[in-house]
Amino acid sequence: MSDALSADAVHLGLDLGTQSARAVAVDGTGRLLGAASRPLTGHRTGVRHEQDPEQWWSALAAACRAALTGVDPRRVRDLAVDATSGTVLLTDPAGTPLTPGLMYDDRRADAYTDRVNTLGARVWEELGYRAMQPSWALPKLLWLLDDRTRPGGGGLPPGARLLHQADLVTWRLAGHQVASDASHALKTGYDLITERWPEAELTALGVPAGLLPDVVRPGTVLGTVCADAAEETGIPAGTLISAGMTDGCAAQIGAGALAPGAWNSVLGTTLVLKGASRSLVRDPGGVVYCHRGPGGTWLPGGASSSGAGVLADRFPGTDPAGLDALTARAAATGSTAVVYPLVGSGGERFPFRAPGATPFVLGEPAGDAEEFHACLLGVAFVERLCLDYLDHLGAPVGGPLTFTGGGSRNRYWAQLRADVLGRPARLPEQAESALGMAVLAATASGATLQEAAGAMVRLREELRPDPARTARLLPVYLDFVDALVRRGWLAPAVAGHARGKARP
C-alpha cells in the first residue's frame, strides 16, 4: 500500500447537497485541513423541485478554492464527488445543460411511473425494490424526453446526454465526459447485479440509444483534473478523480458503517438510513433499495421525505442562535406532543410509501418551544419506524449505529433520538458526506475502503440511551404508529412488528 493513509497525503471530498455545496480537505489520518461550503438555491412549486445546474459548478468551485487555502498543492492526491440521489438533467454533447436539474424529490413524473414499473418489472423485482417511485430518475427522464416546454421541446439535439448531478461536476473537472458511478445510476435503472443498463427495458420505454452514460463501480479512477478546472477550483491539475456515490452512501462511508449490521442515520433536510448486509435485501413494499458495497456486501437503505427540513418549514428565518435557544427551551418543556415531520408536499417515501401523506400533529403543543420539541420528537419517531421496518424485512439492524448529517450537531436532539431508539449511537468528529468522499478518494492511492475508513473516520463520542426516558416515550411512539395506520399510510403488519419490538 502507498502512503495514502499518512499525514502527508491530502484527499478531497466534494458534496452537493440540497442547500449547499461543500468541499473538505482531509489528510490520510482523518485530520481536517480545510473545509468550506457555498449556498445552493432551488425552486419549489407543488411537486416540482428544480435547481440551476450551473450553480452546482460555481458553488462547488468556490467551496474548493476556500477549502484548499493554505493546503500545499503538492500533497493533494485525489478526489471524489457525491450528490443527491435521483437528481438528473439533460445536456447537449458539450455538457451544457438543456434543462434545470430535477431534484431528488421532484415528483412531476407521476404519470410515467406505471409504465416504468410495468415494462421494467422483471429487473426491478430482481433488484429487490420491485417498483420505482415517481421521484426516481428513470420516470423523470421520460418526463424530460416528453417535455414540450423546454427550448426546442419535442426533440433533442444529436448527442444529447442524461447526466446525474455528480456527472456534471466530474465532466467539468476532467474537461470531458467521464463515466457515471453505479450508485448514482441506480435510480435510472442500472442493473447492479449484471452491472449493465437493461437495454431491452430501456428501449421499450423509448430511451434513445447513447443518451445514458457509461457506468463504473464507485472508487474507479475516472481521469484527472484538467487545467481549466484547476484554475476555477484551485484543485491542482492532474489530481485523480474517482467515481463517487450518492450523498447517503457517502455519509455512510464517512461514518465508517461498512460492516454487515452497521447503520448510519443521516439527518439533513430529509432523513436517510443506510446499512450494510451480506445479502441483497428485497422489499415487497418497494421503499428500500440496495447499493453495492465493498467486498461483495450490499448497502440497503431508504430515503424519507421527513426530516430536519420541517424546522425550516415551521420556523422560517430562524438563525442558528435562534435554533439553539429554541432547543434549550424545548428541552425544558418535557412535552410529548408530536409533529409528523413531512417536508414539502410530495407525500412520504420511507418507511412507507404514501403519495397523499400530509403533516399532522398529535397532542396540543402550547407555544413555539413545545411545537419545536414536537418536531424533534416526530423525526425521532420516523427514524425508529424506519429501523423497525428494516428489521421487519429481515435486514440486519443490530450492529453499531452512527448519527451524521446537520441534525446530528444538535446535541439535545441526538440524545433524544438515542432515547427513542433505545440503543447507543455514535457521533463522528466530522458528520458529513464530504468526508465519506475523501475516504473513498483515498482508495485511488492504494488503500482499501475498509482501511481508509479505519484510518480516517474519527469518533467524537457515543450516546447512551436513558432507559427511563425510553420507557416513557415508547407509548407515545406507538400512538404515532397507530395514527399512521388510521390514515391508511402504514401497513398493519408493519405496525404490529413495531409494537412487538417495543415490548420489554
C-alpha positions in Angstrom: 0.0 0.0 0.0 1.2 3.5 -0.7 1.4 6.3 1.9 -2.3 7.3 1.1 -3.1 7.0 4.8 -0.3 9.1 6.1 -0.3 12.7 7.2 1.5 13.7 4.0 -1.4 12.7 1.7 -4.4 15.0 1.2 -7.7 13.7 -0.1 -10.6 15.9 -1.2 -14.3 15.2 -0.7 -16.9 17.2 -2.6 -20.5 17.1 -1.6 -23.6 18.5 -3.5 -26.5 18.7 -1.0 -29.9 20.3 -1.2 -28.9 23.6 0.4 -25.2 23.8 -0.1 -22.1 22.6 -2.0 -19.2 21.6 0.3 -15.6 20.7 0.0 -13.2 19.2 2.6 -9.5 18.5 2.5 -8.5 15.7 4.8 -5.2 14.0 5.4 -4.7 10.3 5.4 -5.1 10.1 9.2 -8.5 11.8 9.1 -7.3 15.3 10.2 -9.4 18.1 8.7 -7.1 20.5 6.9 -9.7 22.7 5.3 -13.5 22.9 4.7 -15.9 25.4 3.1 -19.4 25.5 1.8 -21.4 27.7 -0.5 -25.2 28.0 -0.6 -27.4 26.5 -3.3 -30.8 27.8 -4.1 -33.7 25.9 -5.6 -37.3 26.5 -6.8 -40.2 24.5 -5.4 -43.7 24.7 -6.8 -46.1 21.9 -5.7 -44.5 18.6 -6.8 -41.7 20.4 -8.7 -38.2 21.0 -7.3 -35.5 22.4 -9.5 -32.0 23.8 -9.3 -29.8 25.6 -11.8 -27.0 23.1 -12.7 -24.6 25.9 -13.4 -24.9 26.9 -9.8 -23.7 23.4 -8.7 -20.4 24.0 -10.5 -19.9 27.6 -9.5 -20.8 26.9 -5.8 -18.6 23.9 -5.6 -15.7 25.6 -7.4 -15.8 28.4 -4.8 -16.0 26.0 -1.9 -13.0 24.1 -3.3 -10.9 27.3 -3.5 -11.8 28.2 0.1 -11.2 24.7 1.5 -7.7 24.5 -0.2 -6.5 27.8 1.2 -3.2 27.1 3.0 -3.0 23.4 1.7 0.2 22.5 -0.1 -1.0 21.6 -3.6 1.8 19.0 -3.9 0.1 16.9 -1.2 -3.3 16.7 -2.9 -3.7 13.2 -4.3 -7.3 12.6 -5.3 -11.0 13.5 -5.0 -14.5 12.1 -5.3 -17.9 13.7 -5.6 -21.3 12.8 -4.1 -24.7 14.3 -4.9 -28.4 13.9 -4.1 -29.9 10.6 -5.3 -32.1 10.7 -8.3 -31.3 14.2 -9.4 -30.9 14.4 -13.2 -30.7 16.8 -16.2 -30.3 16.7 -19.9 -27.2 18.4 -21.6 -26.0 18.9 -25.1 -23.0 16.9 -26.4 -20.6 19.5 -24.9 -22.1 19.1 -21.4 -24.1 22.4 -21.5 -27.4 22.0 -19.6 -30.5 21.9 -21.7 -32.8 21.6 -18.7 -32.9 22.5 -15.0 -31.7 19.9 -12.6 -34.8 17.9 -11.5 -34.1 17.3 -7.8 -34.2 14.1 -5.8 -37.8 14.7 -4.5 -39.3 16.2 -7.7 -42.5 14.2 -8.4 -43.8 15.6 -11.7 -43.2 12.3 -13.4 -46.0 10.5 -11.5 -47.8 9.8 -14.8 -44.8 7.9 -16.1 -44.3 5.6 -13.2 -46.8 2.9 -14.0 -45.3 2.5 -17.4 -41.8 2.3 -16.0 -42.9 -0.3 -13.5 -44.8 -2.4 -16.0 -42.1 -2.6 -18.6 -39.2 -2.8 -16.1 -40.9 -5.2 -13.7 -38.5 -8.1 -14.3 -35.4 -6.1 -13.5 -36.8 -4.1 -10.6 -38.1 -7.3 -9.0 -34.7 -9.0 -9.3 -33.0 -5.9 -7.8 -35.3 -6.2 -4.7 -37.0 -2.8 -4.7 -39.8 -4.1 -7.0 -41.0 -0.7 -8.2 -39.7 2.7 -8.9 -41.2 5.8 -7.3 -42.1 9.0 -9.2 -39.1 10.8 -7.7 -36.7 8.3 -9.1 -34.5 9.3 -12.1 -35.9 7.0 -14.8 -39.5 8.3 -14.6 -38.1 11.8 -14.6 -36.1 11.0 -17.7 -39.2 10.0 -19.5 -40.9 13.3 -18.4 -37.9 15.2 -19.7 -38.0 13.4 -23.0 -41.6 14.4 -23.4 -41.3 17.9 -22.0 -42.5 20.4 -24.7 -41.8 23.5 -22.6 -38.0 23.4 -22.7 -36.3 25.3 -25.5 -36.6 23.1 -28.6 -39.0 20.8 -26.7 -40.3 17.9 -28.7 -36.8 16.8 -29.8 -33.3 16.5 -28.5 -30.1 17.6 -30.3 -28.0 14.8 -31.7 -25.6 13.5 -29.0 -27.7 14.8 -26.1 -26.8 13.3 -22.7 -28.6 12.3 -19.5 -26.4 13.3 -16.5 -26.8 12.6 -12.8 -26.0 15.6 -10.6 -22.4 14.4 -9.8 -21.8 13.7 -13.5 -21.9 17.4 -14.5 -19.2 18.1 -11.9 -16.9 15.3 -12.9 -17.3 16.3 -16.6 -16.2 19.9 -15.7 -13.3 18.6 -13.6 -12.0 16.3 -16.2 -12.7 18.6 -19.2 -14.6 15.9 -21.0 -17.4 13.4 -20.2 -16.4 10.6 -17.9 -18.4 7.6 -16.7 -21.1 7.8 -14.1 -20.9 5.7 -11.0 -23.2 2.7 -10.2 -24.5 4.4 -7.1 -26.0 7.5 -8.8 -27.1 5.3 -11.7 -29.2 3.0 -9.6 -32.4 5.1 -9.7 -32.0 5.5 -13.5 -32.5 1.7 -13.8 -28.9 0.5 -13.8 -28.8 -3.3 -13.1 -26.4 -3.7 -10.1 -26.5 -7.5 -10.4 -25.4 -7.8 -14.1 -23.7 -4.4 -13.9 -25.1 -3.0 -17.2 -28.0 -1.0 -18.4 -31.1 -3.1 -19.0 -31.2 -2.4 -22.8 -34.4 -4.3 -23.7 -36.4 -2.5 -21.0 -35.0 0.9 -21.7 -35.6 0.5 -25.5 -39.2 -0.5 -24.7 -39.5 2.7 -22.7 -38.3 4.8 -25.6 -34.9 5.9 -24.1 -32.7 6.8 -27.0 -29.5 4.8 -27.5 -26.5 6.7 -26.4 -28.4 9.0 -24.1 -27.2 7.3 -20.9 -23.6 7.5 -19.6 -21.2 4.6 -19.2 -21.2 3.3 -15.7 -18.4 2.1 -13.4 -18.1 1.0 -9.8 -17.6 3.6 -7.1 -13.9 4.3 -6.5 -12.9 3.7 -10.1 -10.5 6.3 -11.3 -12.2 8.4 -14.0 -9.5 10.7 -15.0 -7.6 13.7 -13.7 -8.4 17.4 -13.1 -7.8 19.4 -16.2 -6.0 22.8 -16.4 -9.2 24.9 -16.9 -10.9 23.2 -13.9 -7.7 23.7 -11.8 -7.9 27.4 -12.5 -11.5 27.6 -11.4 -11.4 25.4 -8.4 -7.8 25.7 -7.0 -7.5 21.9 -7.2 -4.1 21.0 -8.7 -4.2 19.9 -12.3 -3.6 16.1 -12.5 -5.4 15.3 -9.3 -7.1 11.9 -9.6 -10.9 11.9 -10.0 -12.6 8.8 -8.6 -16.2 7.8 -9.2 -18.3 8.7 -6.1 -21.6 7.6 -4.6 -24.9 9.2 -3.6 -24.9 11.5 -0.5 -26.5 8.9 1.7 -23.8 6.3 0.8 -21.1 9.0 1.2 -22.3 9.7 4.7 -22.3 6.0 5.4 -18.7 5.7 4.4 -17.8 8.9 6.4 -19.4 7.2 9.4 -17.4 4.0 8.9 -20.7 2.0 8.8 -19.4 -0.7 6.4 -19.6 -4.0 8.4 -22.8 -6.1 8.0 -25.4 -5.0 10.6 -23.9 -1.4 10.9 -26.2 1.5 10.1 -25.8 5.2 9.5 -28.7 7.6 10.0 -28.2 10.8 8.1 -30.4 13.7 9.3 -30.4 16.5 6.9 -33.3 18.2 5.1 -34.7 14.7 5.0 -33.8 11.5 6.8 -31.7 8.8 5.1 -30.8 5.4 6.6 -28.0 3.3 5.1 -26.7 0.0 6.4 -24.6 -3.0 5.3 -25.8 -6.5 4.7 -24.1 -9.7 3.4 -27.1 -10.3 1.0 -29.4 -8.3 -1.1 -32.4 -7.1 0.9 -35.7 -7.3 -1.1 -38.6 -5.2 -0.1 -42.2 -6.1 -1.2 -43.2 -2.5 -0.3 -40.7 -1.1 -2.8 -39.3 1.6 -0.4 -36.0 0.0 0.5 -33.3 -0.4 -2.2 -29.7 -1.6 -2.2 -26.5 -0.2 -3.5 -23.5 -2.4 -4.0 -21.0 -2.2 -1.2 -17.3 -3.1 -0.9 -16.1 -6.7 -0.7 -19.3 -8.2 -2.1 -21.6 -6.6 0.5 -24.9 -4.8 -0.2 -25.9 -1.4 1.2 -29.6 -1.4 1.9 -31.4 1.8 2.9 -34.1 4.3 2.2 -34.7 8.0 2.0 -37.6 9.6 3.8 -39.5 12.7 2.9 -39.4 13.7 6.6 -36.5 15.3 8.4 -34.9 18.4 9.7 -36.4 20.5 6.9 -39.6 20.6 9.0 -37.8 23.1 11.2 -37.3 25.5 8.2 -40.9 25.0 7.2 -42.3 25.7 10.7 -39.8 28.2 12.0 -38.7 30.1 8.8 -35.9 32.6 9.1 -34.7 31.4 12.4 -30.9 31.7 12.6 -28.6 29.2 14.2 -28.5 31.1 17.5 -32.3 31.2 17.5 -32.5 27.4 16.9 -30.1 26.9 19.8 -32.3 29.0 22.0 -35.4 27.1 20.9 -33.7 23.8 21.6 -32.9 24.9 25.1 -36.5 26.0 25.7 -37.8 22.8 24.1 -35.7 20.6 26.3 -37.2 22.2 29.4 -40.8 21.6 28.4 -41.0 17.8 28.8 -43.7 17.9 26.1 -44.8 14.7 24.3 -46.7 16.3 21.6 -45.7 15.0 18.1 -45.5 16.6 14.7 -45.3 14.2 11.7 -42.3 16.0 10.2 -43.0 15.7 6.5 -41.0 18.1 4.3 -42.6 19.6 1.2 -45.8 18.4 -0.4 -44.8 15.2 -2.2 -46.0 12.6 0.2 -43.9 10.0 2.0 -41.2 7.7 0.6 -39.8 5.8 3.6 -40.5 3.9 5.9 -43.7 3.6 3.9 -44.9 4.9 0.5 -47.9 7.3 0.7 -48.1 9.9 -2.0 -51.0 11.5 -0.3 -49.4 11.8 3.1 -49.6 15.2 4.8 -48.2 16.6 8.1 -50.3 16.2 11.3 -49.9 16.9 15.0 -50.7 14.6 17.9 -51.4 16.5 21.1 -51.7 20.2 21.6 -48.3 21.9 21.8 -48.5 25.2 23.6 -46.2 27.8 22.2 -43.3 27.7 19.9 -41.0 25.7 22.3 -43.4 22.8 22.5 -44.0 22.9 18.8 -40.3 22.8 18.2 -39.9 19.8 20.6 -42.8 18.1 18.8 -40.9 18.4 15.5 -37.7 16.9 17.1 -39.7 14.1 18.6 -41.5 13.4 15.3 -38.2 13.0 13.4 -37.0 10.6 16.1 -40.2 8.5 15.8 -39.9 8.3 12.0 -36.3 7.2 12.5 -37.3 4.4 14.9 -40.1 3.3 12.5 -37.5 3.1 9.6 -35.4 0.7 11.7 -38.4 -1.3 12.7 -39.4 -1.6 9.0 -35.9 -2.7 8.0 -36.0 -5.3 10.8 -39.4 -6.4 9.5 -37.8 -7.0 6.1 -35.1 -9.2 7.7 -32.3 -6.7 7.2 -29.6 -6.9 9.9 -30.0 -3.9 12.2 -28.2 -4.9 15.4 -24.8 -3.5 14.6 -23.3 -0.1 15.6 -25.5 2.9 14.8 -23.9 6.2 13.8 -25.6 9.6 13.5 -24.4 12.0 10.8 -25.9 15.0 8.9 -26.6 18.5 10.0 -29.2 17.4 12.5 -26.7 15.4 14.5 -24.9 18.6 15.5 -27.8 19.4 17.8 -26.7 17.5 21.0 -30.1 17.5 22.7 -31.8 16.2 19.5 -29.2 13.5 19.1 -29.7 12.3 22.7 -33.5 12.4 22.2 -33.1 10.2 19.1 -30.9 7.7 21.0 -33.5 7.6 23.8 -36.4 7.0 21.4 -34.4 4.2 19.7 -33.3 2.7 23.0 -29.9 2.0 21.7 -26.4 3.6 21.7 -25.5 6.0 18.9 -22.0 7.1 17.8 -21.2 10.7 16.8 -18.2 11.1 14.5 -15.9 14.1 14.7 -17.0 15.1 11.2 -20.6 14.3 10.5 -20.8 14.9 6.7 -21.0 13.2 3.3 -17.9 15.1 2.1 -15.7 13.2 4.5 -17.0 10.0 3.0 -15.9 11.1 -0.4 -12.5 11.9 0.9 -12.3 8.4 2.3 -13.4 6.9 -1.0 -11.0 9.1 -2.9 -8.1 7.7 -0.8 -8.7 4.3 -2.3 -7.3 5.6 -5.6 -3.9 5.9 -3.9 -3.7 2.3 -2.8 -5.8 1.8 0.3 -8.9 -0.4 0.5 -12.1 1.3 1.6 -12.1 -0.5 4.9 -8.5 0.5 5.5 -9.2 4.1 4.6 -12.3 4.3 6.8 -10.4 2.8 9.7 -7.7 5.4 9.4 -9.7 8.4 8.5 -13.0 8.2 10.4 -12.7 9.6 14.0 -15.5 9.2 16.6 -16.2 12.1 18.9 -18.5 10.3 21.5 -21.1 7.6 22.0 -24.5 8.5 23.3 -26.1 6.0 25.7 -29.9 5.9 25.9 -31.7 6.8 29.2 -33.9 3.7 29.9 -36.4 5.7 31.9 -36.9 8.1 29.1 -37.1 5.4 26.5 -39.9 3.7 28.6 -41.8 7.0 28.8 -41.6 7.7 25.1 -42.4 4.2 23.7 -46.2 4.5 24.3 -46.1 7.9 22.6 -44.3 6.3 19.7 -46.9 3.6 19.4 -49.7 6.2 19.4 -47.8 7.8 16.4 -47.7 4.4 14.7 -51.4 3.9 15.2 -52.1 7.3 13.8 -50.3 6.4 10.6 -52.3 3.2 10.3 -55.6 5.0 10.9 -54.7 7.3 7.9 -54.1 4.3 5.7 -50.4 5.0 5.2 -48.7 2.3 7.2 -49.5 -1.4 6.8 -51.0 -3.1 9.9 -48.3 -5.8 9.6 -45.5 -3.3 9.9 -47.3 -1.6 12.8 -47.6 -5.0 14.5 -43.9 -5.6 14.1 -43.2 -2.1 15.6 -45.4 -2.9 18.6 -43.6 -6.2 19.1 -40.2 -4.5 19.0 -41.4 -2.0 21.7 -42.3 -4.7 24.2 -39.8 -5.2 27.0 
